[in-house]
Amino acid sequence: MDTRIAGPLLELNKAVPSFEESGLPPVPFSMKLMPGDCMVVEARSTSRATMFADLCCGLVPLDDGAVRFMGLDWADLHDRELNALRGRIGRMTRRASWPEFLNTHLAITLQQLHHTSRSLDEIVAEAARLGELFGLPGLPVLRPSMLSDVDLLRAGCVRAFLGRPRLLLLEDPLEGSPVDLQNPFLSAITDARDRGAGVIWLVRNNAIWQGYRQGITSIWRLADDGLVEIRTA
């Protein structure tokens, strides 16, 4: 069952990431993402974008400040609580994330199987529906190395949106993607936001998100001096 929260869905409160652990600038990061927001974060470095997403997930040690998701400080939580909260996050990452020892359908469903109590049949049925939405003939069962880059991209979309996540951290899948992926991707973002999810869309090229411009609630840049909000007219 979806629950609404009154305050920010995600809050970085003067969070200073450990440079040694992340490579992010060791300066205070502050921002708030409300339920239903879609925030664009421009980041020229893909590795830095990935580490920023890790920061939002409580995976980067802090030298100061706090990161809170759904009102809870990641630093205060134990393993069971961490797993439960991370089960509410959908991610697309440019980091290598397809284990070759698992067939693709298992890699897609693993997060939901590990972090939630949903049945396998329920998860597989939802994943197959999302696969068709993103242009796959169903749920791919081959090893990741046997799929094309385009089909792995589509499978990554399925994995990110599976389980009605409350927070979506999306390292841009549209750059260099097939044209037919754009509408399903933007439609999935809109549906998630309508359910109260918050979206952080990490991009290298600011032309990518222009087709969704009216839906963007704020624009930020991940720079050498930290996270900087870009004022728009």
N, C-alpha and C positions, 0 to 999 in steps of 0.2 A: 504494500500500500504506500502510495506517495504521501509524504508529509511536507507541509509548508513551514518555512522558518521565517521569523519576523525580521531578522537582521540580515547582514551580508551572508551570502552563501560561502564565499571565500574572502579572507582578509589577510593581507600582508601588512603587519603593523611594525614599521621600522625594522623589518627583518634584515639582518646583516648576514649573508651567506658566508660560510667558510670558503675562502678562496682556494685553499689547499685541496678541499674536497670537491669543489665544483668548477673552479675557473671563472666563476661569476665575480664581478667587481665587488669587493668587500665594503659596500656602502649600504645605507638603509633603503630597503625596498618597501614602498607603501602603496597600496591600492585596495579597492573594495569591488567585488563582483556580486551583484544582487541577483536573486532568482529571476530568470528570464533575460538577463543581459547577454549581449554578444560583444565581446571585447576583441579588437584586433591588436596584436602585438607584433610590430615589425622588428625582425632580427635578421641581420645579414649572415650571421654565423649559425649554421644548423646545430653545431654542438652546443653553443650557448643557448639556443632555443630549447633544446632537449633538457639541459640542466635547469633552465627556468621552470619547465614543466615539472621536473623532479622536485624543485623547491616548493611548488604549489601542492605537491603530494606528500610533503613532509619527509622527503628522502634526502634532503641536504641539511647537514648540521648547521646550526646558526651560532654566530659569535654574539649575537644580541637580537632583541626583538622577538616576534612571534609570527607564526603562520597558523591561521585557524580555518577549519573547514566545517561548515554546518555548526558553527559556534564553538567547536572544540579545538583546543590547541594540540597540534600533532605531538608536541614534546611531552604532553601529560598522559599520553595514552599507552596502554599495554598491547601486546601482540593481538589479542582477540579483538580489541576495539579498533586497532589499526587495520586489521584484515576486513572487518565489517565496513569501515569507512571507505577503504580503497575499492571495495566492491561496488561503490556508488560512483566511481570515476571511470570514464571512457577515454582512452588515449589513442592517438595516432602519432607514431614517432618515426623519425628517420634513423634512429638507432637500430641496428640489426636486432630483430625481435621475433624471428620465426625459428624456433628450435628444430633442427633437422631430424631429431629423434622422435618427433611427433608428427603424425599426419595433420594436414592443415585444419581439418574440422575439429580435432582435439585442441590444437593451438588456439583456435578461435574461441572455443567454449571453456578453456581452462580457467580463465579469470573468474567466470561465473560459478564454475564448479568449486573452485577453491574458496572464494570469498562469500558465497551465498548458500542458502539451503534449498535452492530451487532444484527440481528434478531434472535429470538428464533429458528426458523426453520433452519437457517444456522448453528447455534451453535450445535444444536442437531445432524444434519447430520454429521458434522465433528467429534463430540464425538462418534457417532456410528461407524464411520470408524476407529477411533483410538481404540475403544473397541475391534473390530475384530483383529486389528493389534496386540494388547497385549494379545490376547487369550480369550477374552470374547465373548459370542454369540451375543452381541449387547450392547446397553446401559442399565445397570442394573437399575431397577426401584424400587426394594425392599428397605426397610429401611436398613441402614448399619449394624445393629445388626443381620440381617437375612442373611448376606453374610459371606462366609468363609474368613479367614484371607488372603488367596491367592487371592480371587476375589477382596477384598478391596485393595490389593497391586496393582493388575492390574488396578483397577479403579483409584488409585492414580497416576499411570503413565498417564492415559487418561487425568486426570485433569491438570497435570503438562504441558503436551505438547499441550493442547488445545489452539487454538488462535495464533499459530505461534509466541511464545514468543521470545523476544530479549535476555532475560537473563533466564537461567535455574539454579536453586539452588536445587540440588538433594541430599538429605540425603539417602545414598545408599540403593536402593531397591533390589540389587542382593544378599546381604548377607542373606542366608537362604531361597532364593526364588527358585521356580521351574526352572529347567534347561532351559525350553522352553521360559523363559522370557528374557534370556540374549541377544539373537540375535535381537529381536524386540527393546529392550531397546537401544542397541548400534547403531542399524540402525537409530532409531529416533534421537539419539544424533548427528549422522553424518549428517542427513538431516537438522537438525536445524542449525548446524554449517555452512553447505553449503549456507544457507539463510542469514548468517551473525550473527547468535546468538552466545552468549558466554555462556559457561557452567562451573559451579563450582560443582564438584562431591565430596561430603563429605563422607569419608569412615572411618571405624574403623579398617579394615584389609587391608593392602596394597596389599595382594594377589588378592583382588577382581578385581582390574583394570588392571591386567597384560595382559589380553586378548585384551586390547585396548591400549597397551603401545605405539604403534607407533603413536597413535592419541593424546597422552597427550602432552601438550605444556609446562606445568610446574607443579612442585610438591611442596606442602607446608605442614607444620605441625603446627597445632594449639596447642601450648604448654603453660606452666605456664608463660613463658616470652614473650608471644604474638605469632604473625604469623611469622614463620621462613621458608625461602625457602630452599629446599633440592636440593643441586647440584647433578646432575646426569652425569655420564661419557658419 
